[in-house]
Amino acid sequence: MALKCGIVGLPNVGKSTLFNCLSNAKAQSANFPFCTIEPNIGVITVPDPRLEKLEELAQPQRVLPTTMEIVDIAGLVKGASKGEGLGNQFLANIRETDAIIHVLRCFDDGNIIHVDGSVNPIRDKEIIDIELQLKDLETIEKRIASLARVLKSGDKDILKENEVAQKIKLGLEQGKSVRALDFDEKEIEFVSRFQLITSKPVLYLCNVDEASVKTGNKYVDIVKEAVKDEDAQVLVIGAKIESDIAELETYEERQMFLDELGLEEPGVNRLIISAYSLLNLQTYFTVGVKEVRAWTITKGMTAPQAAGVIHSDFEKGFIRAEVMKYEDYTTLGSESAVKDAGKFKVEGKEYVVEDGDIMHFRFNV
């Protein structure tokens, strides 16, 4: 599954510094707006300590973790929905992502200029929210206009689509993002058709100074209060600290640095895992002597759908899935021991895959 998260935010909030920590790609980091003109794309691995244990037991030739694309998108300014600054480009790039990581500046530093002259994460958030809502409003108004031409046909599907579109239009006019509106299961089908930017899941990332990494600060508290009614996550991270950690050569050096700060793991690890969760994703594994591999699926996928992530032929010709639980395999130590213990299961087409399942598929094409 090709998954893509877009890092967005006003200029000079720490987007490119964060991106550099997440990816081997080196976005230009400078103290002026629009230093990231083209979206920088980095492929990052999703941290999963279970892979280390599976490697230890299976001794494979290679280990392949699951990955995610992170896109550093050009900074946004007021008027972007009307094409100001790099607005049109920004909006086109963000539309292609699956989820949004919205970076908010939550630190004071007189040496780093703020595009609006002062630190105020809620104002910054609202600037981007308004621009995205205005763009979505333009999109939905165009859709309503095209539906109006065929409403007289009385087609139930068209009538329902128009009803949902009108509901979204009203919400956007009230300053609400689409993800903050309530929809039933049938309405959600129509919402996804519209491909609206503010319907995407969002993670608010509060970029703080070193002193605030563990406990947050007044800015973080304000952000949490402001977004409590949104279906969104809030994460605290220090991009400057993450940059320092990323430059250290060895695992031991990084661990010592983290210990000094009183942190258990780098913030970027928490960010990647949070983004994974935000997209409603989970992992299953294939284990063999050639490779141990993590595969990304959406929660709720059945065994044939999970098989299709490896290859479409696996789904088309699915016969059965052989399943071991991660805990059973790692506790007992081998596939044969799992079988001897009666914990090796054969599942059919209706089986819903669980996070951490170790699977082998039988298929016939």
C-alpha positions in Angstrom: 0.0 0.0 0.0 1.5 3.3 -1.1 0.8 5.6 1.9 1.6 9.3 1.9 1.5 11.9 4.8 2.0 15.5 4.0 3.8 17.8 6.4 2.2 21.2 6.3 2.4 24.5 8.3 3.2 28.2 7.9 6.8 29.1 6.9 9.4 28.8 9.6 7.6 26.5 12.0 10.1 23.6 11.6 8.7 21.6 8.7 11.9 21.1 6.8 14.0 20.4 9.9 11.5 17.7 10.9 11.5 16.3 7.4 15.3 16.0 7.4 15.0 14.0 10.6 12.5 11.7 9.1 14.2 11.1 5.8 17.6 10.7 4.3 16.6 13.4 1.8 18.0 16.8 2.8 15.4 19.6 2.3 17.0 23.0 2.3 16.5 24.4 5.7 16.7 28.2 5.8 15.4 31.1 7.9 13.1 32.5 5.3 9.7 31.5 3.8 9.3 29.1 0.9 12.7 27.5 1.2 11.0 24.3 0.2 9.7 25.1 -3.3 9.1 21.6 -4.6 7.6 19.0 -2.3 10.4 16.9 -1.0 9.5 13.2 -0.7 11.1 10.7 1.6 10.4 7.1 2.1 10.7 6.2 5.8 10.5 2.9 7.6 7.9 2.3 10.3 9.6 1.4 13.6 8.5 -2.1 14.8 10.6 -3.9 17.4 8.7 -7.1 16.6 10.8 -7.4 13.4 14.0 -7.7 15.5 12.6 -10.7 17.4 11.3 -12.4 14.2 14.8 -11.9 12.6 16.4 -13.4 15.7 14.3 -16.5 15.5 14.0 -17.0 11.7 17.5 -16.0 10.7 16.4 -14.8 7.3 18.6 -13.5 4.4 16.9 -10.1 4.7 14.4 -8.1 6.7 11.9 -5.7 5.1 10.0 -3.3 7.3 6.9 -1.5 6.2 7.3 2.0 4.8 5.5 5.3 4.5 6.0 8.3 2.2 6.5 11.7 3.9 6.0 14.8 1.7 7.4 18.2 2.8 5.0 20.6 1.2 5.8 24.3 0.5 4.8 26.8 3.2 1.3 28.3 3.1 0.3 32.0 3.5 -3.0 33.8 3.7 -4.8 33.9 0.3 -3.4 30.5 -0.8 -6.9 29.3 -1.7 -6.9 32.2 -4.2 -3.4 31.4 -5.5 -1.4 33.7 -3.2 2.2 32.7 -2.6 2.6 29.0 -3.7 -1.1 28.4 -2.9 -2.2 26.5 -5.9 0.9 24.2 -5.8 0.5 23.7 -2.1 -3.2 22.7 -2.4 -2.5 20.3 -5.3 0.3 18.6 -3.4 -1.8 18.2 -0.2 -4.7 16.8 -2.1 -2.6 13.8 -3.1 -1.8 12.8 0.5 -3.6 10.3 2.7 -3.2 12.3 6.0 -1.9 15.6 7.2 0.8 16.3 9.7 0.2 19.9 10.7 3.3 21.4 12.3 2.6 24.3 14.8 5.3 26.5 16.2 5.1 26.2 20.0 8.4 27.8 21.0 9.9 31.3 21.4 13.1 32.2 19.6 13.9 35.7 18.6 16.5 34.5 16.1 13.9 32.7 13.9 11.5 35.1 12.4 7.8 34.3 12.3 5.9 35.1 9.1 3.3 36.9 11.1 5.7 38.5 13.6 4.7 36.6 16.8 4.2 33.1 18.1 0.6 32.1 18.2 -0.1 28.4 17.2 -3.9 28.9 17.2 -3.8 31.8 14.8 -1.3 29.8 12.6 -3.6 26.8 12.7 -6.7 28.9 11.7 -4.8 30.5 8.8 -4.3 27.1 7.2 -7.7 25.7 8.3 -9.4 28.7 6.6 -7.4 28.4 3.4 -8.2 24.7 3.1 -11.8 25.2 4.0 -12.2 27.9 1.3 -10.6 25.6 -1.3 -13.0 22.8 -0.3 -15.9 25.2 -0.4 -15.0 26.1 -4.0 -14.8 22.4 -4.8 -18.2 21.5 -3.3 -20.0 24.5 -4.8 -18.8 23.4 -8.3 -20.1 19.9 -7.5 -23.5 21.3 -6.3 -23.7 23.3 -9.5 -23.1 20.2 -11.7 -25.6 18.2 -9.7 -28.3 20.9 -10.1 -28.4 20.1 -13.8 -29.5 16.5 -13.2 -31.5 16.7 -10.0 -34.8 16.8 -11.9 -34.2 13.2 -13.0 -35.2 12.1 -9.5 -32.3 9.6 -9.3 -32.1 8.6 -5.6 -28.3 8.4 -5.7 -28.0 12.0 -7.1 -30.5 13.3 -4.6 -28.5 11.8 -1.7 -25.2 13.1 -3.1 -26.7 16.6 -3.4 -28.0 16.3 0.2 -24.5 15.4 1.5 -22.9 18.2 -0.6 -25.3 20.8 0.8 -24.5 19.5 4.4 -20.8 19.9 3.7 -21.3 23.4 2.2 -23.2 24.6 5.3 -20.4 23.2 7.6 -17.6 24.8 5.6 -19.5 28.2 5.6 -19.6 27.9 9.4 -15.8 27.4 9.5 -15.9 23.7 10.2 -13.5 21.2 8.5 -15.2 18.3 6.8 -13.6 15.8 9.3 -15.4 17.6 12.2 -18.9 17.0 10.7 -21.0 14.0 11.5 -21.9 11.5 8.8 -23.6 8.2 8.7 -22.2 5.2 6.9 -24.0 5.9 3.6 -23.0 9.6 3.7 -19.3 8.7 4.2 -19.4 7.0 0.8 -20.4 10.3 -0.9 -17.9 12.3 1.2 -15.0 10.2 -0.1 -16.1 10.8 -3.7 -15.6 14.6 -3.3 -11.9 14.2 -2.4 -12.0 17.2 0.0 -8.8 18.3 1.7 -10.3 18.9 5.1 -11.8 15.4 5.2 -8.3 14.0 5.6 -7.2 12.8 9.0 -4.9 15.3 10.8 -2.1 15.1 13.4 -1.2 18.3 15.1 2.5 18.3 15.8 3.6 20.9 18.4 7.2 21.8 17.7 8.7 22.8 21.1 12.1 23.8 22.6 14.2 21.4 24.6 12.8 22.4 28.0 9.3 21.5 26.9 9.8 18.2 25.2 8.7 16.0 28.1 5.9 18.1 29.7 4.8 20.6 26.9 4.2 24.3 27.6 1.5 26.9 27.5 1.3 26.8 23.7 0.8 23.1 23.7 -2.0 23.4 26.3 -3.7 26.0 24.1 -3.5 23.7 21.1 -4.9 20.7 22.9 -7.8 22.8 24.2 -8.5 24.2 20.7 -8.7 20.8 18.9 -10.4 18.8 21.6 -13.6 18.5 19.6 -11.8 17.5 16.4 -11.1 14.0 15.4 -7.4 14.6 15.6 -4.2 13.6 17.4 -1.8 16.0 19.2 1.9 15.1 19.5 4.7 17.1 21.1 8.2 17.0 19.5 11.3 19.1 19.5 12.5 19.3 15.8 15.8 20.8 16.8 16.5 18.0 19.3 15.4 15.4 16.7 17.9 17.0 14.2 20.7 16.7 16.8 19.8 13.0 17.5 19.7 12.2 13.7 23.3 13.5 13.3 24.7 11.1 15.9 26.5 8.2 14.3 25.7 5.2 16.6 22.7 3.8 18.4 24.6 4.0 21.7 25.3 7.7 21.2 21.6 8.4 20.4 20.5 6.4 23.4 22.9 8.3 25.7 21.5 11.6 24.3 17.9 10.4 24.9 18.8 9.3 28.4 20.2 12.8 29.2 16.9 14.3 28.1 14.8 11.7 30.0 13.3 10.4 26.8 12.6 6.7 26.0 12.8 7.0 22.2 13.2 9.6 19.5 10.1 11.8 18.9 10.2 10.9 15.2 9.5 7.2 16.1 6.4 8.3 18.0 5.4 10.5 15.0 5.7 7.7 12.5 3.7 5.3 14.7 1.1 8.0 15.3 0.8 8.7 11.6 0.4 4.9 11.0 -2.4 4.8 13.6 -4.0 8.0 12.2 -4.5 6.2 8.8 -6.2 3.2 10.6 -3.4 0.9 9.6 -1.9 -2.3 11.1 0.8 -4.8 10.2 1.0 -8.5 9.5 4.2 -10.5 8.8 5.5 -13.1 6.5 8.3 -15.2 8.0 10.7 -17.5 6.1 14.4 -18.3 5.6 14.6 -15.9 2.6 12.9 -12.9 4.3 11.0 -11.6 7.2 8.7 -8.9 6.0 6.1 -6.5 7.4 3.0 -5.7 5.3 0.7 -2.8 5.8 -3.1 -3.3 5.7 -6.1 -1.3 6.8 -7.7 -2.5 10.0 -10.7 -4.8 9.2 -9.2 -6.3 6.1 -10.0 -10.0 5.5 -7.4 -12.6 4.7 -7.9 -12.4 0.8 -7.6 -8.6 0.9 -4.4 -8.9 3.0 -3.1 -11.4 0.5 -3.9 -8.9 -2.3 -1.4 -6.5 -0.7 1.4 -8.9 -1.7 0.0 -9.5 -5.2 -3.4 -9.2 -6.8 -3.2 -12.9 -7.9 -3.0 -14.0 -4.2 -6.4 -12.4 -3.7 -8.0 -13.6 -6.9 -7.0 -17.2 -6.3 -7.1 -17.3 -2.5 -7.7 -20.7 -1.0 -6.8 -20.4 2.6 -4.5 -18.6 5.0 -2.2 -20.3 7.5 -2.0 -18.1 10.6 0.2 -17.9 13.7 0.0 -15.3 16.4 3.1 -13.2 17.0 3.1 -14.0 20.7 2.7 -17.7 20.1 5.6 -17.8 17.6 8.0 -15.8 19.7 7.1 -17.6 22.9 7.4 -21.1 21.5 10.3 -20.3 19.2 9.4 -21.9 15.8 6.6 -22.8 13.4 6.8 -26.5 14.3 6.5 -25.7 18.0 3.4 -23.6 17.3 1.9 -26.6 15.4 2.8 -29.0 18.1 1.0 -26.7 20.6 -2.1 -26.7 18.5 -1.9 -23.0 17.9 -1.3 -23.1 14.1 -4.6 -22.1 12.5 -6.0 -22.5 9.0 -8.4 -19.6 8.1 -10.8 -19.0 5.2 -12.1 -16.0 3.2 -14.0 -14.5 6.1 -11.1 -14.3 8.5 -10.3 -10.7 9.6 -6.6 -10.2 10.0 -5.3 -9.0 13.4 -2.3 -6.8 14.0 0.9 -8.9 14.3 -0.5 -12.0 12.6 2.2 -14.2 10.9 0.6 -15.4 7.7 1.2 -17.8 4.8 -1.2 -17.8 1.9 -2.3 -20.7 -0.3 -3.7 -19.7 -3.7 -4.4 -21.0 -7.1 -4.5 -18.9 -10.3 
